[in-house]
Amino acid sequence: MPDRLRSILSSAVLALGTLGLAGALGCEPTKDPLVPTNASGLPLWVGHGRELFDDNIDPTALGLSMEGPSPRSDRFLRERSQTAEVVAYVRVQTVTAESVGENTTYHLGVQVGTPTLTKPKIADLTFDLAIPPSSPSFSIAKQFDSGLRGKTFIGFFYRFSNEEGEPAVHFHLSPSTPEVEAAVKEAVALGEISGP
C-alpha cells in the first residue's frame, strides 16, 4: 500500500475514533433541539422546541387580528410542519377550567380531523391541551373560555417530557384556512425533496 494512501486511511481512522470518543463523552458539535434527553425517550420542552411548539393560538384564527401575516412568512411554519408528530385540522370539543387557589388552567379537548395534513408519527386522534397562566395563549383562553368550543384550527402537535418525566403535548394552533394548508403541504414536499 502506498505511503500516501496509508497516511490518509490512518487519518480517517483517527478522525472516526475521535468522533466516537467525543460521542461517548457526550460531546456533540451540534444538538438537535428535539432529540430525546431523558429516560422517557422524549425531549424536554426547552430552547428551539419550545419556539416551534409554543402553546400559542394564532389570534387571526379567532378574528382578533384582521391583518395576519402570510403563512409562508411564518419563520417556524416549515420546520413545525416537518417535525410535528401530528399536523391536521382540529376541532375543539371541550373547554374546562381547573382552578387551584388563584391560578386557573384551561384544558382544551381537541379532536384531530382525518385525513391529517401530514403523515402522523403517533396514532393519537384526541389531545388534551393544558393552558396554564404562563402560556402565551392564556389570555385568549380566558377571553373566549367556552366560546372556543366548536372552533377549528390547523394544529401542530409534539410530545415532550414534563418535569416529572411524563409525556406532555405541546402545540401551535393556526387559522384553518386553505392558505395555511397549502403552506403546510409545500413545506412537507420541500422536506421530502431535500431529505433528512
LINFEN-V156889 format. One record per residue. N is the residue number from 1. RES is the residue in three letters. SS is DSSP state (alpha for helix, beta for strand, coil for the rest). PSI is psi in whole degrees, -180 to 180 (none if undefined). Layout:
# LINFEN-V156889
n=N res=RES ss=SS psi=PSI
n=N res=RES ss=SS psi=PSI
This chain:
# LINFEN-V156889
n=1 res=MET ss=coil psi=130
n=2 res=PRO ss=coil psi=150
n=3 res=ASP ss=alpha psi=-38
n=4 res=ARG ss=alpha psi=-46
n=5 res=LEU ss=alpha psi=-41
n=6 res=ARG ss=alpha psi=-41
n=7 res=SER ss=alpha psi=-41
n=8 res=ILE ss=alpha psi=-45
n=9 res=LEU ss=alpha psi=-41
n=10 res=SER ss=alpha psi=-42
n=11 res=SER ss=alpha psi=-41
n=12 res=ALA ss=alpha psi=-44
n=13 res=VAL ss=alpha psi=-42
n=14 res=LEU ss=alpha psi=-43
n=15 res=ALA ss=alpha psi=-45
n=16 res=LEU ss=alpha psi=-41
n=17 res=GLY ss=alpha psi=-40
n=18 res=THR ss=alpha psi=-42
n=19 res=LEU ss=alpha psi=-43
n=20 res=GLY ss=alpha psi=-42
n=21 res=LEU ss=alpha psi=-41
n=22 res=ALA ss=alpha psi=-40
n=23 res=GLY ss=alpha psi=-41
n=24 res=ALA ss=alpha psi=-32
n=25 res=LEU ss=coil psi=-2
n=26 res=GLY ss=coil psi=12
n=27 res=CYS ss=coil psi=122
n=28 res=GLU ss=coil psi=136
n=29 res=PRO ss=coil psi=-36
n=30 res=THR ss=coil psi=154
n=31 res=LYS ss=coil psi=119
n=32 res=ASP ss=coil psi=124
n=33 res=PRO ss=coil psi=-16
n=34 res=LEU ss=coil psi=17
n=35 res=VAL ss=coil psi=137
n=36 res=PRO ss=coil psi=137
n=37 res=THR ss=coil psi=8
n=38 res=ASN ss=coil psi=-177
n=39 res=ALA ss=coil psi=-23
n=40 res=SER ss=coil psi=-15
n=41 res=GLY ss=coil psi=5
n=42 res=LEU ss=coil psi=149
n=43 res=PRO ss=coil psi=157
n=44 res=LEU ss=beta psi=151
n=45 res=TRP ss=coil psi=78
n=46 res=VAL ss=coil psi=168
n=47 res=GLY ss=alpha psi=-133
n=48 res=HIS ss=alpha psi=-34
n=49 res=GLY ss=alpha psi=-36
n=50 res=ARG ss=alpha psi=-30
n=51 res=GLU ss=alpha psi=-42
n=52 res=LEU ss=alpha psi=-48
n=53 res=PHE ss=coil psi=78
n=54 res=ASP ss=coil psi=7
n=55 res=ASP ss=coil psi=37
n=56 res=ASN ss=beta psi=150
n=57 res=ILE ss=beta psi=120
n=58 res=ASP ss=coil psi=121
n=59 res=PRO ss=alpha psi=-29
n=60 res=THR ss=alpha psi=-22
n=61 res=ALA ss=alpha psi=-17
n=62 res=LEU ss=alpha psi=12
n=63 res=GLY ss=coil psi=17
n=64 res=LEU ss=coil psi=-16
n=65 res=SER ss=coil psi=123
n=66 res=MET ss=coil psi=-29
n=67 res=GLU ss=coil psi=76
n=68 res=GLY ss=coil psi=154
n=69 res=PRO ss=coil psi=157
n=70 res=SER ss=coil psi=140
n=71 res=PRO ss=alpha psi=-33
n=72 res=ARG ss=alpha psi=-14
n=73 res=SER ss=alpha psi=-5
n=74 res=ASP ss=coil psi=112
n=75 res=ARG ss=coil psi=-16
n=76 res=PHE ss=coil psi=-8
n=77 res=LEU ss=alpha psi=-44
n=78 res=ARG ss=alpha psi=-52
n=79 res=GLU ss=alpha psi=-39
n=80 res=ARG ss=alpha psi=-42
n=81 res=SER ss=alpha psi=-37
n=82 res=GLN ss=alpha psi=-26
n=83 res=THR ss=alpha psi=-21
n=84 res=ALA ss=coil psi=146
n=85 res=GLU ss=coil psi=-30
n=86 res=VAL ss=beta psi=131
n=87 res=VAL ss=beta psi=121
n=88 res=ALA ss=beta psi=164
n=89 res=TYR ss=beta psi=135
n=90 res=VAL ss=beta psi=154
n=91 res=ARG ss=beta psi=134
n=92 res=VAL ss=beta psi=116
n=93 res=GLN ss=beta psi=-40
n=94 res=THR ss=beta psi=151
n=95 res=VAL ss=beta psi=121
n=96 res=THR ss=beta psi=154
n=97 res=ALA ss=beta psi=131
n=98 res=GLU ss=beta psi=119
n=99 res=SER ss=beta psi=134
n=100 res=VAL ss=beta psi=107
n=101 res=GLY ss=coil psi=-126
n=102 res=GLU ss=coil psi=-12
n=103 res=ASN ss=beta psi=136
n=104 res=THR ss=beta psi=135
n=105 res=THR ss=beta psi=128
n=106 res=TYR ss=beta psi=146
n=107 res=HIS ss=beta psi=123
n=108 res=LEU ss=beta psi=122
n=109 res=GLY ss=beta psi=113
n=110 res=VAL ss=beta psi=144
n=111 res=GLN ss=beta psi=128
n=112 res=VAL ss=beta psi=131
n=113 res=GLY ss=coil psi=151
n=114 res=THR ss=coil psi=146
n=115 res=PRO ss=coil psi=154
n=116 res=THR ss=coil psi=166
n=117 res=LEU ss=coil psi=-22
n=118 res=THR ss=coil psi=165
n=119 res=LYS ss=coil psi=118
n=120 res=PRO ss=coil psi=146
n=121 res=LYS ss=coil psi=-8
n=122 res=ILE ss=coil psi=162
n=123 res=ALA ss=coil psi=-5
n=124 res=ASP ss=coil psi=135
n=125 res=LEU ss=coil psi=0
n=126 res=THR ss=beta psi=147
n=127 res=PHE ss=beta psi=145
n=128 res=ASP ss=beta psi=111
n=129 res=LEU ss=beta psi=115
n=130 res=ALA ss=beta psi=132
n=131 res=ILE ss=beta psi=89
n=132 res=PRO ss=coil psi=172
n=133 res=PRO ss=coil psi=-26
n=134 res=SER ss=coil psi=-8
n=135 res=SER ss=coil psi=142
n=136 res=PRO ss=coil psi=-19
n=137 res=SER ss=coil psi=8
n=138 res=PHE ss=alpha psi=-44
n=139 res=SER ss=alpha psi=-35
n=140 res=ILE ss=alpha psi=-45
n=141 res=ALA ss=alpha psi=-41
n=142 res=LYS ss=alpha psi=-42
n=143 res=GLN ss=alpha psi=-45
n=144 res=PHE ss=alpha psi=-33
n=145 res=ASP ss=alpha psi=-122
n=146 res=SER ss=alpha psi=-13
n=147 res=GLY ss=alpha psi=-12
n=148 res=LEU ss=alpha psi=-20
n=149 res=ARG ss=coil psi=130
n=150 res=GLY ss=coil psi=-11
n=151 res=LYS ss=coil psi=147
n=152 res=THR ss=beta psi=148
n=153 res=PHE ss=beta psi=168
n=154 res=ILE ss=beta psi=118
n=155 res=GLY ss=beta psi=144
n=156 res=PHE ss=beta psi=124
n=157 res=PHE ss=beta psi=143
n=158 res=TYR ss=beta psi=138
n=159 res=ARG ss=beta psi=129
n=160 res=PHE ss=beta psi=173
n=161 res=SER ss=beta psi=134
n=162 res=ASN ss=coil psi=-175
n=163 res=GLU ss=coil psi=-26
n=164 res=GLU ss=coil psi=1
n=165 res=GLY ss=coil psi=12
n=166 res=GLU ss=coil psi=154
n=167 res=PRO ss=beta psi=139
n=168 res=ALA ss=beta psi=128
n=169 res=VAL ss=beta psi=129
n=170 res=HIS ss=beta psi=158
n=171 res=PHE ss=beta psi=170
n=172 res=HIS ss=beta psi=130
n=173 res=LEU ss=beta psi=121
n=174 res=SER ss=beta psi=167
n=175 res=PRO ss=beta psi=143
n=176 res=SER ss=coil psi=75
n=177 res=THR ss=coil psi=157
n=178 res=PRO ss=alpha psi=-30
n=179 res=GLU ss=alpha psi=-43
n=180 res=VAL ss=alpha psi=-43
n=181 res=GLU ss=alpha psi=-46
n=182 res=ALA ss=alpha psi=-40
n=183 res=ALA ss=alpha psi=-38
n=184 res=VAL ss=alpha psi=-49
n=185 res=LYS ss=alpha psi=-37
n=186 res=GLU ss=alpha psi=-43
n=187 res=ALA ss=alpha psi=-41
n=188 res=VAL ss=alpha psi=-42
n=189 res=ALA ss=alpha psi=-42
n=190 res=LEU ss=alpha psi=-38
n=191 res=GLY ss=alpha psi=-38
n=192 res=GLU ss=alpha psi=-37
n=193 res=ILE ss=alpha psi=-45
n=194 res=SER ss=alpha psi=-19
n=195 res=GLY ss=coil psi=180
n=196 res=PRO ss=coil psi=none
